[in-house]
Amino acid sequence: MFAYAKLSVMTLLGVSEAAERLGVSTRRVQHLVASGHLRQVARGVVDEASVERLLAVRGASHVRAWSELTAWGAVAILSGAEADWMGERQRARLRARLRTITAGDLVERARNRAVVARYRAHPSSGRHLRAEIVHAAGLAGRLGLAETNAVDGYLAAKDVSGVVRRHGLMRDDEGRVTLRATTVDLDIVHDLIDRGTVLAALDLAESLDVRERRAGLDAIGDVLEGFRG
């Protein structure tokens, strides 16, 4: 049964403290809030969990993430798809970059494929939520993990507010519902999920759970090694 995540005490950070933790300017923190990468809970205050998630993705590196379409292009190429929304020259450059990149670098570079938000939900919402998102059902076992009752998937950015309202979702950066909002056609997302584990592995590699993150990074590493071979 899908259940509420346990309520936890939210730890808050001032913008200047978050900037110090991330090694960036306060203006950059404000930009990260505006872009959805950090969660602001009050003026000048952010949720520490969102800072920790961002650190898990980018570590100590400050390299610029790819655009949304380039990030999805990387997922497509590694999944054996054409990425035909990109030009031939762009695809050639991206293939060359993917032959030299590490798993950790790919996680960081591809983070703009979606704006991620986490929520708590009513116990009855799990099945209905899964019907409204694109998700990788049954892939946990293939990545060496047990299935859980968490809900994690992609949906159109324009549909997020409606889904949140219909299901009474409550923002909680430690919640068990993860919505990944993208402007890319969801048919593309469906296809890439059906093609293999690349997208699911990227999602796992952003987890704060050490086991999940390691499983995701290992799977990405295997894919990159095969791509280079």
N, C-alpha and C positions, 0 to 999 in steps of 0.2 A: 504493500500500500504506500502510496505517496504521502508524505507527512511534512508538517511544518519543520523547518530547520529550528534547532534550539535557539532560543533568544540568547544573544550574547551582549556583553557590555561593549558598546562601540568606543574605540579609542580614537580621539581626535587630535589632529595636528594643525597648528597654525601654518599659514602659507609659507612663512620664512623658515619654519622647522622642516616642512615638507621639501622646500627647495634645497635645504642643507642635506637632507637625507638622500635626495636624488642627485645632488651635485649640479644643480641648475639654478638659474635666476628665479626670483619671485615672478617676474613677467612670464617666464616659461611655464611655471606652475599654473598661472592663470590661463595660459593658452591650453594646457593639458586639461584643465577643468572644462573650458569651452568646447574642446573637441571630444569630450566624453571619456578621456583616458583616466581622469581622476574624478572622484565624487566630492563635490562641495556640499556640506550639510548646513552651513550657515556662512554668512559673509566673513571671509578671511579664514575659514576653517574647513579642512578636508578630512575624510575618513582615512585613518591609517591603513586599513585593509586595502584600499585602492592604491595607496602608495606602495605597499608591499607587493601587490600583484604586478604593478608596473616594473618594479625592481626585478621581480622574478623573470619577466620577459626580456628586459634589456640589460640586466646585470649592471656592470660599471661602464658599459659602452654608451656613447651618445650619438651613434650614427643615425642618420635620417632614415625613417621608414619609407618604404616604397608607397606610391599612390595605391588607391584601392584597386584599380584595374591591373596594375603591374603585379600586385600581391596575388590577385586571383590568377593572373597569367602564370606566375611561378607554380602555384598549386596545380594548374592545368597541365603544364609541361611535365612536371614530376609525376603526374597521374596518367600520362600518356595521351592527353587531349591536345587539341590544336591551338587553343587560345587565339581563335580567329578574330577576336575583337582588337587584337594588337596588330601593328604593321609587321611585315616580314623582317625588316631591319631591327625593330624593337625585340621581336622574338629571338633573333640571332644573338643580340647582345645579352638578353636575359639568360639564354641557354649557356652562353660562355660564363656568365657570372655564377650560375648554379653549379658549374663544374669546379668552382674554387671555394665556394661558401661552406661554412660549418653549420651544423644543426642549430647551434645557439644563435648564430648570425641570421639564419633563415627565420627563426621564430621572431626575432626582433624586426627584421626587414618587412615581414609579412603581416605585422600586427594591425595595419590599417585596412585589412580586408573587411573588417566589421567594427562597429562600436559596440562594446560589450557592457552589459549591465546585469546585475544579479538581484534576485528577489526572494522573498518568502511567499508561500502560497498556501491556500486552504488545502486540507488533506484530499478533498475530492477533485482537485484541479489537474492532477498529473496527466490522466488519460486525455482530457480535453485539450490541455496545452500541447501535448505531443501531436495532436491532430492538426495544429495550426502552425507548426514549425517544421523545418527541414532538419532532420537529425540522423545521426549514424547509429541506428539501432543494431545491437548485436556485435559491435566491433570491439567492445572491451575485452572479450575473451581472446580475440586475435592479437591484442596488444599486451596480453599477459595479466589482465586485471579482471576482478570480479564485477559483475553487473551491479549497479546501484539503483536507487529510486530517484536519483537526480534527473532533472529535466534540463537538457542542454541542446540548443539548436539555433538555426538561422531563420530569419524572417525579413521581409521587406521593411526598410527603415520607416516607410510611411504607415506601416501597420502596427508599430510598437505601442503607441498610446492606446489604440483600441484594444489590443490584447491585454495590456496592463489593466485597463478599466474593466473589461468583461470578466476577468478572472480575479479581480481584487488583489493584484500583486502589490507587495510592499517592498520598497527598496531596502536591500540588506546585502552588503558586500560579502557576507558569509552565508548567504542563502543558498538553497538547493536548486533554484531555477536560474538558468543562465540564458539570456536572450542576446543573440548576436545579430545586430541590425546591419544590413547591407543594401546598397543600391543596385547591386548586380542581379541580373535575372535569376530567379530562384530555380529555373530549369537547369541553369549551369551548375548551381550548387548541388542539385539532385544528381546530376550526371557525375560530378566529381566525387561525391560520396559513394556512388555505385562503383566507381572505378578502383577504389582501394582505400588505403588507410591514411593517405597523406594529410587530408584535411582534419580528420579525427586526431591524428598525432600532433598536429599544430595546436589544436584546441587543448589537448592534454598538457602539452609543454608549457602552457600559460598558467597551469594550476599551481596553487600554493602547497598542495599535497606533494611531498617529496617523491612518493612512489609513482604517482600519476605523471608528474613532470619528467621523471627519469624514463618511464615507459614511452612517453611522447618523444623525447629527445633521442632515445635509442632507435625508435622506429624511423624517425626522420634521418638519422645518421645512416641507417641501412639503405633507405631510398636514395640518398645522395651518393652513397658508395656505388650502388647499382647504376645510377645515372652516369657517373664518371667512367664506369667500366665499359 
